[in-house]
Amino acid sequence: QAQVDPVAFTAMLAQAGVVHVDDIHQMFDVAQVLIHQPEPAGRRVAIVGNSVQLSALTAQVAESHGLIITHGPTSVDAEAPLDRFAKKLRKAFSDKDADSVIICFTPPLRRSEAEAIAMIHELADGSDKTVVATMIGARGVAARPLGEHRLSEVSDGDQIPEPTRDLPLYMTPEDAVRALAAATRYAEWRRKDKGEPLSRSGIDRAGAHSVIDAELAEHPGGEHLSHEDAQRLLATYGIDLWSRVIVRTADEAVAAADRLGYPVVVKSLSPIVRGQSTLQGVRVDLGNATAVREAYDSLVDRLAAYDLAEFAVQRMAHSGVSTVVTGTEDPLFGPVVTFAVAGPSRDLLRDIGYAIPPLNDVDVQELIDSIKAAPLLHGYKGAPPVHRAALADVIARVSMMCDDLPEIASIILNPVVAHPGGVDVLGAEIELAPPAKRKDIRRRALT
């Protein structure tokens, strides 16, 4: 049975706007806000309470969940009369810089709790803000007594009950804030630009099927494409994979450099070398035949002990940020596209963004921004920003390719060097396999 990739699953839920919770209690906590309160208009919150400590704790939790405190936290004494508490609440409800109000109330007497709920209902009626409340020991919804719902007139003079704004109550500040934060993220997803379906020029789907059919006819069980065959397949989707020449002697390296044009790089093709930065399996910016010959000989000497004498010559790429774009055919989700900055952030820290095709233009931009290393692309510490549109174009084409061609079991573009003038796709590994039948083919046909 196919195993679920938890990261891809989470990405799929977020992309679809699903509110992801950890247990059934959280599910009902979030549902209380979405059902009984207006959607939060933003992340700005006001915090009002009758306990300094409880209000401060609520503020800390709110910030940890990505909410922005623009009002408070303010509080009155626990024994203060309700009219003083109501005065603080009115200021919060009238604050144009707050989208939601979090109320922290510790009732000294049971009677005060009922009065406080009635007072909060009355104040909330005149506001369009989202309201949640923490009342220690309480969980659920504080509904209005029967007959207290307001009536509104329709055009023919009839009166109908307005939608209720019952008050969601939570036992702890953590419960209230977590539910409000989830509802806020959902509201943001509903409001955001849903984008346009991807459309790119220069795509030859018939040509791609021709390459794939020929390879699978020769290798029915699947095939790892050579660099040249990967170059042909990627070209059908408008992706320019740079040529490289495999060499086995210094003379071959010089001849390849003469043919490709200087400057060039000489690099090891061993995955062991590429995974170990201490082995230094590349020589860059080689501007003439002498430099190429010396670089080749030094690499052979350095890596001879590891028996890793397989090298390639390639044109020197622009200086920029090395990234990795991949696409895989997941047995449950179909195609999954990932993006990362190459190196330790991807390999060790697993700083990888995931998206499920079919994507739109907004999805691609969000995928780029989803990784923690994204600031490297925007001009980190004075470096020039990369050509973001060119990078997005490569990701979009890989997405379309994986969505159109289920025979592509795996595609790894590494490195994709993003620089101010565009992108250079220097390496590619593509695995073909007999396609599995996708369970959601009809959904993928929707636009």
Number of C-alpha atoms within 10 A of each C-alpha: 5 7 8 12 13 9 12 19 17 15 19 18 14 16 17 11 15 14 14 14 15 7 8 8 11 17 15 14 25 23 18 21 27 21 14 19 22 17 23 26 16 19 21 20 29 26 26 30 27 23 18 17 11 21 24 18 15 25 23 15 18 25 14 13 15 13 22 17 21 17 20 16 21 20 24 17 12 16 13 12 11 16 11 13 22 16 10 19 25 15 13 26 23 13 17 12 15 23 24 30 25 26 28 29 24 19 17 11 9 8 9 16 15 13 13 18 19 17 16 20 18 11 13 21 13 11 14 16 25 27 30 26 29 26 21 16 10 14 17 13 18 17 17 15 8 6 7 10 16 12 12 12 11 9 6 6 8 9 12 12 12 11 13 15 21 23 24 27 26 23 15 18 25 17 19 29 27 20 24 31 21 22 24 25 21 19 19 17 16 12 10 9 11 12 12 12 13 18 13 12 8 11 18 15 15 10 15 19 16 12 16 20 16 11 18 16 10 10 14 13 10 18 18 16 17 13 19 15 15 19 20 17 25 22 17 19 21 17 20 17 21 16 16 20 20 18 19 14 16 18 14 17 25 21 16 22 25 15 11 17 13 17 19 25 23 28 22 24 16 14 9 13 18 16 14 10 12 8 15 15 23 19 20 17 15 20 15 15 20 12 17 29 18 14 21 30 13 14 22 22 11 16 17 11 9 11 10 18 19 16 22 20 26 23 23 19 19 14 12 22 18 21 21 22 25 22 27 22 23 19 17 15 18 21 26 23 29 21 24 26 28 20 17 12 15 18 13 8 9 11 19 22 22 23 27 22 23 22 22 18 17 15 23 24 16 14 23 23 16 17 19 14 18 16 12 17 24 16 13 12 8 7 12 14 18 21 17 18 12 17 23 18 19 22 26 23 20 25 27 22 23 24 24 17 17 21 20 23 24 21 22 19 21 18 20 24 23 25 22 19 14 15 27 23 22 20 19 23 16 23 17 23 20 16 13 13 10 16 12 11 11 8 9 15 8 7 9
